[in-house]
Amino acid sequence: MSEWAMKRFWTNVTVEGAKDGHRVLLDGRRVKTPAKTDLVLPTEGLAQAVAGEWAAQEGKVDPMSMPCTRSANSAIDRVAPQRTEVAAMLAAYGDSDLLCYRADAPEELIARQAGHWDPVLDWAEEALDARLETRTGVMHVPQDGTALAALERRVHDFGPFHLAAFHDLVGLTGSLVLGFAAASDWRRAEEIWTLSRVDEDWQAEQWGVDEEAAELAERKRQEFLHAKRFFDLAGPSGVI
């Protein structure tokens, strides 16, 4: 991260429209990614969010306070050069989706999983043309290939910026279906995050809250909400 070890040297932060998108300028100079590529954003809204992060820096630049900048860097430097591989990795979540693996006891947990997760699977069947089937226990049972192919096509249609955000929407929840649900505004992002925590919340109710685990969960929640915001700022995906 040595490329971030800098102090604020600029006075003005502005946004410049261009043929290929929008750029952020520091005293008229273009911001570049860590790989020294021009930081070109797909929408003015995302460019303004990135510009706001640069404008807020005082003294030494703190990349941890610049989530949109970091996500944009990732989209350009890491996702774009290997978009096919990233999409394939995310699509693979469909075959072991969190929502499909159900407890066999106790009855209250079985009912809670069904009540929270079945509506999302029903939505995916209607909106994404993909019906994923539930299983009991943790042993892997392959899903129907037609359903997986329908989901995979949609993942591969995302551009680099949406795919960078989608990576976190899926990875943080462990669910391809919840990632699509968040991206498509099926429910509020907070509600979708809560759906991904059904098992953990159940355990906390039974055994009490583990403070360290709760702190980690909160960090992941914040990252999930940022990923949703970044996805939206990147503009219409054209996929969902």
Sequence and secondary structure as in RCSB ss.txt:
>XXXX:A:sequence
MSEWAMKRFWTNVTVEGAKDGHRVLLDGRRVKTPAKTDLVLPTEGLAQAVAGEWAAQEGKVDPMSMPCTRSANSA
IDRVAPQRTEVAAMLAAYGDSDLLCYRADAPEELIARQAGHWDPVLDWAEEALDARLETRTGVMHVPQDGTALAA
LERRVHDFGPFHLAAFHDLVGLTGSLVLGFAAASDWRRAEEIWTLSRVDEDWQAEQWGVDEEAAELAERKRQEFL
HAKRFFDLAGPSGVI
>XXXX:A:secstr
 GGG  B   S EEEEEETTEEEEEETTEE B TTS B EESSHHHHHHHHHHHHT  SB  GGG HHHHHHHHI
IIIIGGGHHHHHHHHHGGGGG GGGEE  S HHHHHHHHHHHHHHHHHHHHHSS     EESSS     HHHHHH
HHHHHHTS HHHHHHHHHHHHHHT HHHHHHHHTTSS HHHHHHHTTHHHHHHHHHH   HHHHHHHHHHHHHHH
HHHHHHHHT   S  
